[in-house]
Amino acid sequence: MFQCSHAKTISMRALNQRAVIVGASSGIGLATAKLFIENNVDVVNISRNQAPEGTVDLDILADASTEGSLTAAIDYAAQEGKIDTFIYCAGYSMASPLEHCEPHDYRYLFDVNFFGIIESLKAVIPYMKEVGGRIILVSSLAGTIPLMFDSIYSASKAAVDKLAESADLELKPYGIRVTSVRPGGVATNFTFKRNVYGDEKIGEYADRQHKAVASLANIEQGGMEPEKVAKAIWQVIDSKNPPVKKVVGAKNIAFDAVTKVLPSGVVSFLNSTRQE
C-alpha cells in the first residue's frame, strides 16, 4: 500500500529542516510532529492512516508490514525535498503466552517494530548521506526490562536498541547520528490497540495474563504524556553529540540504572512484582 496525500503545500520553513516520521498519525509520532511544526520544521508523515488535518506538511500512506511500501514512500518524500531527520515511531504490541502465540502475529509484530526500520534505513540512508542529520528509533524500556506475556514486543525493542548502536557506528563518518529513544509507560491509545489473546486460547495462563495486562495498562495510562517523549526527541535532534540511547523520564532513568547494578535475580523479582 502506498498513497500520497498533501496535507498542505510543502514549504521549506525558517530552519530549513525536514523530518520524515513513520507513524505520525497518532501517539508519540503525532506529538513529535506537532512539536516540530511549532519549531518551523517541515514534517512528512508515513503511516497506514492520515495524520489529523494541519499537523503535518505531507501525508504518505504506507504499510510497514508490506515489503517495499516504506521504501516507495521514502523515495517519494525525497523527491519533495531533502531529508535531514528520520524518526521511526510505528509500533505494534501483543499479549500472549509464548506457548500459544501465533506465527502470523509475532511475524507481523517484528515486521512493524523491527524489519520496517531496516527497510526504512536502507531507503533513507542514501539521501541523508548527502546532508547528514539525525535518525531516531523510538524503542522502549521493555527492551531491557522485559514484560510478561509481551515477550515478543520486548524482544523487538531489544533488537531496535542494538540496531541503533551498530547503525550509529556505521553512519557517524557521514555526519548521521542514530539514537534509540526509550520511554517507559506513555499515556496513548497504544494501550487499547494491543492484541490481547482471549482466555479460550491461553487456558491456564489466563489469570496471570489478566493481571499482567492490567498492570501494564496502568503503567502506560498512568505514565508520561507523549509530549514529554516528543521533547526528548527534540533534545536529541538539537544536540551536537547525541546519545546512542536515551531513556525518558526520571523514574525510568533511575529504574534503568538500578537494573544495571543489581543482581539479575533481584531485577527479575522487582520486575515481576511491578507487573503483578
N, C-alpha and C positions, 0 to 999 in steps of 0.2 A: 504494500500500500504506500503510495506516495502522491500527495496532492499539495498544491501551494495555494495559500490564501493571504493576500496582503491585508494586514490589519490597518495599516496606514502607509503612506508613501515613505519609502526609505529616505532618510536624510542624515547625512553624517553630522553628528552633533558636535557640540563645542569641544569635547575632549578628543574627538576623532577616534573613539574606541568603539569596538563592535564585539558583542558577545553572542555566541551561539549556545543556547541552553536546551539540552534534551530533557524534556519533562517540565516545561514552564507553564503548563496549563493548570496546575494545582499545587498545593503544599509548599514545600521548601523552594521548588523551582519557581513557582509563581511569586512568592515573597521576594526571591532574588531578582526576578525580572523587574518587579516594581521598584526595588531599591536602585537598580542600575538605571532605569528610565529616569528616576528622580535625580540621578547624578550625571545625566546627559550622556549616557552610553546607549548606542543603538542595540536593540535586543532582537534576536531571531529565536523563535520557539520551534522546536521539533518535537512533536508528540502525537499520540493517537487522537487526541481531542484538541480543539482550538482553545487558545488562552482566552480569558474574558476580554471583551472589547476594550481597547485602549490601553492594554497592559504590555503589549509588545509591538514592535515595528513590522514584523513579518511572521506569519504563521505558516509552517510547513507540516502537513500531516504525514506521519510515517509510523510504522510499527516496528519496535525494536526486536520483536521475535521473528520478523520476516527478513531473511537474508537479502542484503542489497538495498533494503529500504532506507536505512540510515545513511549509507554511502551516497545514494542518489540525492537525499535531502541536503547533505553537507555540500555536495558538489553544486547544487543549485544555490545554496546560501553563499558559496564562494564566488559565484558569478555576480552576485549583487554587491559585493564589496569585500574588503579584507576581513580576516578573522584573526583577532589577537587574544581572544578569551574564549575558552571552550569549557562548558560545565555540563556534567552528566548527572542528572537528578532522577532519572527514571528508576522505578523500583517496584518489586512485587514480593509478597510475603505469603507463606502458607503455614498453617499449624496442623501438624500431624505427627504421629509416632513414626520413626524410621521404618519400623516393621511394615507399616501399611501405606507409606507414601507411594503415589502412582508415578510412573516414569514420565507421563506427559506433563504432570505438574512440576516435578523437580527439574525437568529439562527446560520447561518454559521459564521457570524462575531464573535459571542460570542464563538463558537467552537474554532476558531483560536486565538482570542485575550485573552480569559479567561479560558475556560474549558480545552484547550490544556495545559495551565500552570498547572492546578490542576492535570491532568493526569501525566504530566512530573514530578511534585514534588513528587507525590505518588510513582513514579518509581525510582527516583534518590535519595530520602532521605535515604533509607536503605543503599545504597552504600556509601553515603557521611558521614553517622554517624560513619563509621569506621575510617575516616581520618579527619573529619572537613572540613571547606572550606567556599566558598562564593557562594551565589546564587544571580544573578542579573536578575530582571524582567524589561525589557525596557517598560516603561509606556509612559506618555505624559503629558504635561502641560494641555492638554484638559481634564484631569481627574479632575482638579479643576477650570479651566477656560473653560466652555463649548463652543462648536462650533454649530452655527446654521446649521440646515439641516445635521448635522453629529452627532446627539444626541446619536445614538446607540453606536458609536465609543467612545464618551465622557463617556458614562455610563460604557463601558467595561474597560476603563482606570481608572476610579474612583474605580471600583471593584478590579483592579490589585493593586492599591495603598493600599487599605485596607487589601487585602490578604497578601501583603508583610509585613505590620505591625504585623498582627497576627502570620504569619509564623516565623518572627524573634523572637517573644516572645517564641514560642514553641521550636525552634531549637537552641537557644543560648546556652542552657546547654550542647549541643553536639558539641560545637565549630563551629557551622554553623551560619553564619550571612546572613540575607536577606535584599536586598536593591532594591527599585524601583527607577530606573534612569529615570528622566522626562525631556526630551528635549522639546523645542518648535518647531518652524519650522526647518526642516532639508532638505537640497537640495539633494533628491534622486529620483529615479523613482517611489517611492511610490505615489507621486503626480499624476502620469499619469496612475496608476493602479486602482485608486479609482472607485468604481462602482457608476456612476452618473446617476440617473434616468432621462429619457427624458421628454421633455415638454408635450408630449401627455399623459403621465402617471400622471403628477403632477399638470396639469391645472393652476389654478390661482396663484400657488406658483412659477411659472416658473421664472419670473423676479427677485424675491428676491433670489431664489436659484442660478441663474446665477451669481448674484453679490457676494453671499457668497462663492460659489465655486471658483470664480476667485480670490477673496480676499485671501482665504486660500491657493490657488496655489501660489500667490505672496509671502505670508508669508513663505511658505515652500521653494520655489525656491530662495528666497532672504535671506534665513536663513543660519544657520551654515552648514559646511560640516560634513559629517558623521564621519570623522576622529576625529573631536572635541568631539563627543559623545563617540567614542571609547577610547579616552584618559581619559575621565571622568570615564568610566567603569574601566579602568586600575587602576586609582587612588583609586577607591573603593576596588578593589581586593587587592591592595597593602597596604590598611590601616589596622592598628591593631584594630581600633574601628570604623568601617564604619557606616555611617548614614543609617537610615532606608529609608529615602527619599533624593534624590539628584537631584536638579534642575540644568540643564546645561545651561550655557550662562549668562553673566552679566545682559543683558536686561530682560531675563526670570526670573532670581532671583529677580530682582527689582520689576517686574510686579507681580510675585507671592507673594512677601512680601506686596505690596500695597493692594492686594485683601484681605489680612487677617485683615487689619486695617480700610479700608473704609467701609461705609455702603453698604449693598448688592445692594441697588438701584443704587448707584453710580457705583459700579463694573459692574452691568448689563448694564448700559448706556455706559460705556467706552468699554466694550467688544463688544457690538452691533455696536458701531461706528467703532471699529477696523476691524470688519468683513464686513462692507458695503462699 
